């Protein structure tokens, strides 16, 4: 038996990654526009996240390899490798590029809220900071400090949620699956902001640095359920505070200042500053993590070096970082960029989930720890639901 006892583990990185500008913005818009009606979609997203991240964590512990490396070994023939690697690489680049645009836009929103008197090219400054941190490899120390600030914002949401005494009847009614008129894209965004595709690669790589034996799997599962469950609670709190503050009032939400109104019952005039600090911290921490995760995922997939000073590794994260910058300065409103970035992630999720499911059924890799029929059944349900939501969202987007 492993001597490790349970402690806060790698799944906290997963939770911190999805409690970013995307979640704050998407959950605020969901609550403001549809009240509690989409609570069921958020619950589905959290359960799907626990299911898929448990598989990724199990993969990392049992094989002591990352998901990208396993996919590299799974598909050996050229006939299979070209389309599979091409699809996964495109999904990671598109998903992380869009997500990065949302991160940069979110951090810029936060700075606008904190320093409204300055008209600065915030996206360029944010990318410059992220570039220096990534190039020097000092992201871990910076990330810890920023996660602390994100947690402060999260505590503010949960405290406000309790203080405002949400309508429990409406919340329970929101557990019944129902998509109001105009809510399809918001449902897809809720999925995409919770089940972040690159987190599958991040989690698989992170757990193998903490746990090394199959006997540690119960700790991996406990860590996953607690961390993602707490992240889900924060998401529910944001939807609920937004529903209480905005639903039915026809309020246009276009800035961090607009979103901060939901925190005023707790923070009063400090609400705007708290929202600004939280969005900035969440945005810039994710702006550092997303390119790094993409570089690790694709390096593993193609069998390249994962050393931080390797040229190919650096080029990978640079492409994602500057793709995000181009999106952030494209002229679209920051909240629109953030929202559509989550939709893009949700649409790309089924593709990576299919490959994860295929890998997790390999007896030669996992033995008794491979997926059970229950894992496979639930995984196929997640894939089917997200495919339905994604196809419907694409239809609505292109027919508009």
PAMARVEX-162273 format. One record per residue (C-alpha): residue number from 0; z, x, y; chain; residue in three letters. Coordinates in steps of 0.25 Angstrom, whole numbers. Layout:
<sites>
{site NUM; {Z; X; Y}; A; ALA}
...
</sites>
This chain:
<sites>
{site 0; {0; 0; 0}; A; UNK}
{site 1; {-3; 5; 14}; A; UNK}
{site 2; {9; 9; 22}; A; UNK}
{site 3; {3; 2; 35}; A; UNK}
{site 4; {11; -10; 40}; A; UNK}
{site 5; {4; -21; 48}; A; UNK}
{site 6; {3; -18; 63}; A; UNK}
{site 7; {-7; -22; 73}; A; UNK}
{site 8; {-20; -17; 68}; A; UNK}
{site 9; {-35; -16; 71}; A; UNK}
{site 10; {-38; -31; 72}; A; UNK}
{site 11; {-31; -30; 85}; A; UNK}
{site 12; {-43; -23; 90}; A; UNK}
{site 13; {-52; -35; 85}; A; UNK}
{site 14; {-43; -45; 92}; A; UNK}
{site 15; {-43; -36; 105}; A; UNK}
{site 16; {-58; -35; 104}; A; UNK}
{site 17; {-60; -50; 104}; A; UNK}
{site 18; {-50; -53; 115}; A; UNK}
{site 19; {-59; -48; 125}; A; UNK}
{site 20; {-67; -54; 137}; A; UNK}
{site 21; {-76; -62; 127}; A; UNK}
{site 22; {-64; -69; 121}; A; UNK}
{site 23; {-57; -72; 135}; A; UNK}
{site 24; {-70; -77; 141}; A; UNK}
{site 25; {-75; -85; 128}; A; UNK}
{site 26; {-62; -91; 125}; A; UNK}
{site 27; {-60; -95; 140}; A; UNK}
{site 28; {-74; -101; 141}; A; UNK}
{site 29; {-71; -108; 127}; A; UNK}
{site 30; {-58; -114; 133}; A; UNK}
{site 31; {-64; -117; 147}; A; UNK}
{site 32; {-76; -124; 142}; A; UNK}
{site 33; {-72; -131; 129}; A; UNK}
{site 34; {-57; -132; 129}; A; UNK}
{site 35; {-50; -130; 116}; A; UNK}
{site 36; {-63; -135; 108}; A; UNK}
{site 37; {-67; -121; 103}; A; UNK}
{site 38; {-53; -117; 98}; A; UNK}
{site 39; {-59; -119; 84}; A; UNK}
{site 40; {-70; -109; 87}; A; UNK}
{site 41; {-60; -99; 91}; A; UNK}
{site 42; {-52; -101; 78}; A; UNK}
{site 43; {-64; -99; 70}; A; UNK}
{site 44; {-67; -86; 77}; A; UNK}
{site 45; {-53; -80; 75}; A; UNK}
{site 46; {-54; -84; 60}; A; UNK}
{site 47; {-68; -78; 59}; A; UNK}
{site 48; {-63; -66; 66}; A; UNK}
{site 49; {-51; -64; 56}; A; UNK}
{site 50; {-60; -66; 44}; A; UNK}
{site 51; {-71; -56; 48}; A; UNK}
{site 52; {-61; -46; 54}; A; UNK}
{site 53; {-53; -46; 41}; A; UNK}
{site 54; {-66; -42; 34}; A; UNK}
{site 55; {-68; -31; 43}; A; UNK}
{site 56; {-54; -26; 42}; A; UNK}
{site 57; {-54; -27; 27}; A; UNK}
{site 58; {-68; -19; 27}; A; UNK}
{site 59; {-62; -8; 36}; A; UNK}
{site 60; {-49; -6; 27}; A; UNK}
{site 61; {-55; -7; 13}; A; UNK}
{site 62; {-68; 1; 16}; A; UNK}
{site 63; {-62; 10; 27}; A; UNK}
{site 64; {-75; 9; 34}; A; UNK}
{site 65; {-81; 1; 46}; A; UNK}
{site 66; {-90; -11; 45}; A; UNK}
{site 67; {-102; -4; 50}; A; UNK}
{site 68; {-100; 7; 40}; A; UNK}
{site 69; {-99; -3; 28}; A; UNK}
{site 70; {-112; -10; 33}; A; UNK}
{site 71; {-118; 4; 33}; A; UNK}
{site 72; {-115; 6; 19}; A; UNK}
{site 73; {-117; -9; 15}; A; UNK}
{site 74; {-132; -9; 18}; A; UNK}
{site 75; {-139; 4; 13}; A; UNK}
{site 76; {-153; -1; 11}; A; UNK}
{site 77; {-162; 1; 23}; A; UNK}
{site 78; {-168; -13; 21}; A; UNK}
{site 79; {-153; -19; 23}; A; UNK}
{site 80; {-148; -9; 33}; A; UNK}
{site 81; {-159; -10; 44}; A; UNK}
{site 82; {-157; -25; 46}; A; UNK}
{site 83; {-142; -25; 43}; A; UNK}
{site 84; {-139; -13; 52}; A; UNK}
{site 85; {-149; -19; 63}; A; UNK}
{site 86; {-142; -32; 63}; A; UNK}
{site 87; {-128; -27; 64}; A; UNK}
{site 88; {-131; -16; 74}; A; UNK}
{site 89; {-138; -27; 83}; A; UNK}
{site 90; {-127; -36; 81}; A; UNK}
{site 91; {-117; -26; 85}; A; UNK}
{site 92; {-125; -21; 97}; A; UNK}
{site 93; {-128; -35; 102}; A; UNK}
{site 94; {-114; -41; 99}; A; UNK}
{site 95; {-106; -29; 105}; A; UNK}
{site 96; {-116; -27; 117}; A; UNK}
{site 97; {-114; -42; 121}; A; UNK}
{site 98; {-99; -41; 118}; A; UNK}
{site 99; {-99; -28; 127}; A; UNK}
{site 100; {-105; -35; 138}; A; UNK}
{site 101; {-94; -46; 137}; A; UNK}
{site 102; {-84; -35; 137}; A; UNK}
{site 103; {-89; -28; 149}; A; UNK}
{site 104; {-91; -41; 157}; A; UNK}
{site 105; {-77; -45; 153}; A; UNK}
{site 106; {-71; -32; 158}; A; UNK}
{site 107; {-79; -34; 171}; A; UNK}
{site 108; {-73; -48; 172}; A; UNK}
{site 109; {-59; -43; 171}; A; UNK}
{site 110; {-61; -32; 182}; A; UNK}
{site 111; {-68; -43; 191}; A; UNK}
{site 112; {-55; -51; 189}; A; UNK}
{site 113; {-46; -40; 192}; A; UNK}
{site 114; {-53; -34; 203}; A; UNK}
{site 115; {-61; -45; 210}; A; UNK}
{site 116; {-62; -38; 223}; A; UNK}
{site 117; {-71; -27; 217}; A; UNK}
{site 118; {-86; -29; 214}; A; UNK}
{site 119; {-88; -18; 204}; A; UNK}
{site 120; {-98; -16; 192}; A; UNK}
{site 121; {-87; -18; 182}; A; UNK}
{site 122; {-96; -18; 170}; A; UNK}
{site 123; {-101; -4; 173}; A; UNK}
{site 124; {-87; 1; 175}; A; UNK}
{site 125; {-82; -5; 162}; A; UNK}
{site 126; {-93; 1; 154}; A; UNK}
{site 127; {-91; 14; 160}; A; UNK}
{site 128; {-76; 14; 156}; A; UNK}
{site 129; {-80; 9; 142}; A; UNK}
{site 130; {-90; 20; 141}; A; UNK}
{site 131; {-80; 31; 145}; A; UNK}
{site 132; {-69; 26; 135}; A; UNK}
{site 133; {-79; 25; 124}; A; UNK}
{site 134; {-86; 38; 126}; A; UNK}
{site 135; {-72; 45; 127}; A; UNK}
{site 136; {-67; 37; 115}; A; UNK}
{site 137; {-54; 33; 122}; A; UNK}
{site 138; {-56; 18; 119}; A; UNK}
{site 139; {-43; 17; 110}; A; UNK}
{site 140; {-33; 20; 121}; A; UNK}
{site 141; {-41; 11; 131}; A; UNK}
{site 142; {-42; 0; 121}; A; UNK}
{site 143; {-27; -1; 119}; A; UNK}
{site 144; {-24; -2; 134}; A; UNK}
{site 145; {-35; -13; 136}; A; UNK}
{site 146; {-31; -21; 123}; A; UNK}
{site 147; {-17; -22; 129}; A; UNK}
{site 148; {-22; -28; 142}; A; UNK}
{site 149; {-31; -38; 134}; A; UNK}
{site 150; {-18; -42; 126}; A; UNK}
{site 151; {-11; -45; 139}; A; UNK}
{site 152; {-22; -54; 143}; A; UNK}
{site 153; {-21; -61; 129}; A; UNK}
{site 154; {-6; -63; 131}; A; UNK}
{site 155; {-9; -70; 144}; A; UNK}
{site 156; {-19; -79; 137}; A; UNK}
{site 157; {-9; -83; 126}; A; UNK}
{site 158; {2; -85; 135}; A; UNK}
{site 159; {-6; -94; 144}; A; UNK}
{site 160; {-10; -101; 132}; A; UNK}
{site 161; {4; -104; 128}; A; UNK}
{site 162; {8; -107; 143}; A; UNK}
{site 163; {-3; -117; 145}; A; UNK}
{site 164; {1; -125; 133}; A; UNK}
{site 165; {-13; -128; 127}; A; UNK}
{site 166; {-18; -142; 122}; A; UNK}
{site 167; {-14; -140; 107}; A; UNK}
{site 168; {-21; -153; 104}; A; UNK}
{site 169; {-34; -148; 110}; A; UNK}
{site 170; {-33; -134; 103}; A; UNK}
{site 171; {-31; -141; 90}; A; UNK}
{site 172; {-43; -150; 93}; A; UNK}
{site 173; {-51; -137; 96}; A; UNK}
{site 174; {-49; -132; 82}; A; UNK}
{site 175; {-59; -142; 77}; A; UNK}
{site 176; {-73; -136; 76}; A; UNK}
{site 177; {-81; -142; 87}; A; UNK}
{site 178; {-91; -136; 97}; A; UNK}
{site 179; {-92; -144; 110}; A; UNK}
{site 180; {-105; -144; 118}; A; UNK}
{site 181; {-108; -131; 124}; A; UNK}
{site 182; {-98; -123; 115}; A; UNK}
{site 183; {-107; -117; 105}; A; UNK}
{site 184; {-108; -103; 112}; A; UNK}
{site 185; {-94; -103; 116}; A; UNK}
{site 186; {-90; -105; 101}; A; UNK}
{site 187; {-99; -93; 98}; A; UNK}
{site 188; {-93; -85; 109}; A; UNK}
{site 189; {-79; -88; 103}; A; UNK}
{site 190; {-83; -83; 89}; A; UNK}
{site 191; {-90; -70; 96}; A; UNK}
{site 192; {-78; -67; 104}; A; UNK}
{site 193; {-68; -68; 92}; A; UNK}
{site 194; {-76; -62; 81}; A; UNK}
{site 195; {-82; -50; 87}; A; UNK}
{site 196; {-92; -44; 78}; A; UNK}
{site 197; {-89; -29; 82}; A; UNK}
{site 198; {-74; -32; 78}; A; UNK}
{site 199; {-79; -32; 63}; A; UNK}
{site 200; {-83; -17; 65}; A; UNK}
{site 201; {-71; -14; 74}; A; UNK}
{site 202; {-60; -20; 64}; A; UNK}
{site 203; {-66; -13; 51}; A; UNK}
{site 204; {-66; 0; 58}; A; UNK}
{site 205; {-52; -2; 64}; A; UNK}
{site 206; {-44; -6; 52}; A; UNK}
{site 207; {-48; 6; 43}; A; UNK}
{site 208; {-41; 15; 53}; A; UNK}
{site 209; {-28; 7; 51}; A; UNK}
{site 210; {-28; 3; 37}; A; UNK}
{site 211; {-34; 10; 25}; A; UNK}
{site 212; {-31; 3; 12}; A; UNK}
{site 213; {-34; -11; 7}; A; UNK}
{site 214; {-19; -14; 6}; A; UNK}
{site 215; {-20; -14; 21}; A; UNK}
{site 216; {-29; -27; 21}; A; UNK}
{site 217; {-17; -37; 23}; A; UNK}
{site 218; {-14; -29; 36}; A; UNK}
{site 219; {-28; -29; 40}; A; UNK}
{site 220; {-28; -44; 39}; A; UNK}
{site 221; {-15; -47; 46}; A; UNK}
{site 222; {-20; -38; 57}; A; UNK}
{site 223; {-33; -46; 58}; A; UNK}
{site 224; {-27; -60; 57}; A; UNK}
{site 225; {-16; -57; 68}; A; UNK}
{site 226; {-24; -49; 78}; A; UNK}
{site 227; {-36; -58; 77}; A; UNK}
{site 228; {-27; -70; 77}; A; UNK}
{site 229; {-20; -66; 90}; A; UNK}
{site 230; {-34; -64; 96}; A; UNK}
{site 231; {-38; -78; 92}; A; UNK}
{site 232; {-25; -83; 98}; A; UNK}
{site 233; {-28; -76; 111}; A; UNK}
{site 234; {-42; -83; 111}; A; UNK}
{site 235; {-36; -96; 108}; A; UNK}
{site 236; {-27; -94; 120}; A; UNK}
{site 237; {-39; -91; 129}; A; UNK}
{site 238; {-47; -103; 125}; A; UNK}
{site 239; {-34; -112; 127}; A; UNK}
{site 240; {-30; -106; 141}; A; UNK}
{site 241; {-45; -108; 145}; A; UNK}
{site 242; {-45; -122; 140}; A; UNK}
{site 243; {-33; -126; 148}; A; UNK}
{site 244; {-37; -119; 161}; A; UNK}
{site 245; {-52; -123; 161}; A; UNK}
{site 246; {-57; -133; 151}; A; UNK}
{site 247; {-62; -146; 158}; A; UNK}
{site 248; {-62; -140; 172}; A; UNK}
{site 249; {-77; -135; 172}; A; UNK}
{site 250; {-72; -121; 177}; A; UNK}
{site 251; {-83; -110; 177}; A; UNK}
{site 252; {-77; -97; 171}; A; UNK}
{site 253; {-85; -85; 176}; A; UNK}
{site 254; {-74; -74; 178}; A; UNK}
{site 255; {-61; -68; 173}; A; UNK}
{site 256; {-54; -75; 185}; A; UNK}
{site 257; {-59; -89; 180}; A; UNK}
{site 258; {-54; -86; 166}; A; UNK}
{site 259; {-41; -81; 171}; A; UNK}
{site 260; {-37; -95; 176}; A; UNK}
{site 261; {-32; -98; 162}; A; UNK}
{site 262; {-22; -87; 163}; A; UNK}
{site 263; {-16; -93; 176}; A; UNK}
{site 264; {-5; -101; 170}; A; UNK}
{site 265; {1; -88; 165}; A; UNK}
{site 266; {-3; -78; 175}; A; UNK}
{site 267; {-6; -85; 188}; A; UNK}
{site 268; {-13; -76; 198}; A; UNK}
{site 269; {-13; -65; 188}; A; UNK}
{site 270; {-22; -72; 178}; A; UNK}
{site 271; {-35; -66; 184}; A; UNK}
{site 272; {-29; -52; 183}; A; UNK}
{site 273; {-25; -54; 169}; A; UNK}
{site 274; {-38; -59; 165}; A; UNK}
{site 275; {-45; -48; 172}; A; UNK}
{site 276; {-37; -37; 165}; A; UNK}
{site 277; {-38; -44; 152}; A; UNK}
{site 278; {-53; -46; 153}; A; UNK}
{site 279; {-55; -31; 158}; A; UNK}
{site 280; {-47; -25; 147}; A; UNK}
{site 281; {-53; -34; 136}; A; UNK}
{site 282; {-67; -31; 141}; A; UNK}
{site 283; {-66; -16; 142}; A; UNK}
{site 284; {-58; -14; 129}; A; UNK}
{site 285; {-69; -22; 122}; A; UNK}
{site 286; {-80; -15; 130}; A; UNK}
{site 287; {-75; -2; 124}; A; UNK}
{site 288; {-72; -8; 110}; A; UNK}
{site 289; {-86; -15; 108}; A; UNK}
{site 290; {-95; -3; 110}; A; UNK}
{site 291; {-86; 5; 101}; A; UNK}
{site 292; {-86; -5; 90}; A; UNK}
{site 293; {-101; -6; 90}; A; UNK}
{site 294; {-102; 9; 89}; A; UNK}
{site 295; {-93; 10; 77}; A; UNK}
{site 296; {-100; -2; 70}; A; UNK}
{site 297; {-114; 3; 72}; A; UNK}
{site 298; {-110; 18; 69}; A; UNK}
{site 299; {-104; 13; 56}; A; UNK}
{site 300; {-116; 4; 53}; A; UNK}
{site 301; {-126; 15; 55}; A; UNK}
{site 302; {-117; 26; 49}; A; UNK}
{site 303; {-116; 34; 62}; A; UNK}
{site 304; {-104; 42; 67}; A; UNK}
{site 305; {-92; 34; 73}; A; UNK}
{site 306; {-87; 46; 81}; A; UNK}
{site 307; {-85; 42; 95}; A; UNK}
{site 308; {-93; 54; 100}; A; UNK}
{site 309; {-105; 51; 91}; A; UNK}
{site 310; {-118; 49; 100}; A; UNK}
{site 311; {-122; 37; 91}; A; UNK}
{site 312; {-108; 31; 92}; A; UNK}
{site 313; {-108; 32; 107}; A; UNK}
{site 314; {-122; 27; 109}; A; UNK}
{site 315; {-118; 14; 101}; A; UNK}
{site 316; {-106; 11; 110}; A; UNK}
{site 317; {-114; 14; 122}; A; UNK}
{site 318; {-125; 4; 119}; A; UNK}
{site 319; {-115; -7; 117}; A; UNK}
{site 320; {-107; -3; 129}; A; UNK}
{site 321; {-120; -3; 138}; A; UNK}
{site 322; {-126; -15; 132}; A; UNK}
{site 323; {-113; -22; 136}; A; UNK}
{site 324; {-114; -17; 150}; A; UNK}
{site 325; {-129; -22; 152}; A; UNK}
{site 326; {-124; -36; 147}; A; UNK}
{site 327; {-112; -35; 157}; A; UNK}
{site 328; {-121; -32; 169}; A; UNK}
{site 329; {-132; -41; 165}; A; UNK}
{site 330; {-129; -51; 176}; A; UNK}
{site 331; {-123; -62; 167}; A; UNK}
{site 332; {-109; -67; 170}; A; UNK}
{site 333; {-98; -59; 163}; A; UNK}
{site 334; {-92; -72; 156}; A; UNK}
{site 335; {-106; -76; 151}; A; UNK}
{site 336; {-108; -62; 145}; A; UNK}
{site 337; {-95; -62; 138}; A; UNK}
{site 338; {-97; -76; 133}; A; UNK}
{site 339; {-111; -73; 127}; A; UNK}
{site 340; {-106; -59; 121}; A; UNK}
{site 341; {-96; -67; 113}; A; UNK}
{site 342; {-108; -76; 108}; A; UNK}
{site 343; {-116; -64; 104}; A; UNK}
{site 344; {-105; -59; 96}; A; UNK}
{site 345; {-103; -72; 89}; A; UNK}
{site 346; {-118; -73; 86}; A; UNK}
{site 347; {-118; -59; 80}; A; UNK}
{site 348; {-105; -61; 72}; A; UNK}
{site 349; {-111; -68; 59}; A; UNK}
{site 350; {-121; -56; 57}; A; UNK}
{site 351; {-109; -46; 56}; A; UNK}
{site 352; {-100; -55; 48}; A; UNK}
{site 353; {-111; -57; 38}; A; UNK}
{site 354; {-112; -42; 36}; A; UNK}
{site 355; {-97; -41; 35}; A; UNK}
{site 356; {-96; -51; 25}; A; UNK}
{site 357; {-106; -44; 16}; A; UNK}
{site 358; {-99; -31; 17}; A; UNK}
{site 359; {-85; -38; 14}; A; UNK}
{site 360; {-90; -42; 0}; A; UNK}
{site 361; {-93; -28; -5}; A; UNK}
{site 362; {-85; -26; -18}; A; UNK}
{site 363; {-88; -11; -18}; A; UNK}
{site 364; {-81; -10; -4}; A; UNK}
{site 365; {-70; -19; -4}; A; UNK}
{site 366; {-67; -22; -19}; A; UNK}
{site 367; {-56; -33; -19}; A; UNK}
{site 368; {-56; -33; -4}; A; UNK}
{site 369; {-70; -39; -2}; A; UNK}
{site 370; {-71; -52; 4}; A; UNK}
{site 371; {-66; -64; -4}; A; UNK}
{site 372; {-74; -77; -5}; A; UNK}
{site 373; {-65; -83; 6}; A; UNK}
{site 374; {-69; -71; 15}; A; UNK}
{site 375; {-84; -73; 12}; A; UNK}
{site 376; {-83; -88; 14}; A; UNK}
{site 377; {-75; -87; 27}; A; UNK}
{site 378; {-85; -76; 32}; A; UNK}
{site 379; {-97; -85; 29}; A; UNK}
{site 380; {-91; -97; 36}; A; UNK}
{site 381; {-89; -87; 49}; A; UNK}
{site 382; {-103; -83; 48}; A; UNK}
{site 383; {-109; -97; 46}; A; UNK}
{site 384; {-101; -102; 58}; A; UNK}
{site 385; {-104; -91; 67}; A; UNK}
{site 386; {-119; -91; 63}; A; UNK}
{site 387; {-119; -106; 66}; A; UNK}
{site 388; {-112; -104; 80}; A; UNK}
{site 389; {-121; -92; 83}; A; UNK}
{site 390; {-134; -99; 79}; A; UNK}
{site 391; {-130; -111; 88}; A; UNK}
{site 392; {-126; -102; 99}; A; UNK}
{site 393; {-139; -95; 99}; A; UNK}
{site 394; {-147; -108; 99}; A; UNK}
{site 395; {-139; -113; 111}; A; UNK}
{site 396; {-141; -100; 118}; A; UNK}
{site 397; {-156; -99; 116}; A; UNK}
{site 398; {-159; -114; 118}; A; UNK}
{site 399; {-151; -115; 131}; A; UNK}
</sites>
